[in-house]
Amino acid sequence: MNRQPVLQGALVRIAPTVPEEYAALFAVASDPAIWDQHPAHDRWQEDVFRAFFDEGLAGGGMLTIRDAGDGSVIGSSRYGPHDRHADEIEIGWTFFARDRWRRGYNRETKRLMIDHIAPHVAAVTFHIGQENRRSRTAVAALGATLRPGTVDVLRGGRMVPHVIYELRGA
């Protein structure tokens, strides 16, 4: 199972993140409006983003998203570790420059990532802060269904309820 693929679509090119992309990714992530519904709503701050970036590199599934037309960095996403017991993998930690919102970039990115990984797992999951309506709407539009209940995740020193959406047999 390759959690570091190169994927190409009409709108995006997705490739493994390298340390040299930090500045370009932080330039995108430094917009506070990107994070306003996210449980880590302070991720636009450099020290918080640095920890997020370093964690992504260490985890081995971080991907940089570039505009397929001009090659500019427009965001990032990740594959989580493969949960062998549940036979599922999480896709998440996704963000895009606001000028790419509602223009098909997120949908194409997620579809490429799902199509790449789905043959290797029984389910693809998305863990989303309960109050993050934008992300919840976006994954529901992909056909993901909401699992019952919530899970608490430690964010910024406090427990934050998250919901889990899943795609089975994607």
Secondary structure, 3 states (H helix, E strand, C coil): CCCCCCEECCCEEEEECCHHHHHHHHHHHCCHHHHCCCCCCCCCCHHHHHHHHHHHHHHCCEEEEEECCCCCEEEEEEEEEEECCCCEEEEEEEEECHHHCCCCHHHHHHHHHHHHHHHHCCEEEEEEECCCHHHHHHHHHCCCEECCCCEEEEECCEEEEEEEEEEECC
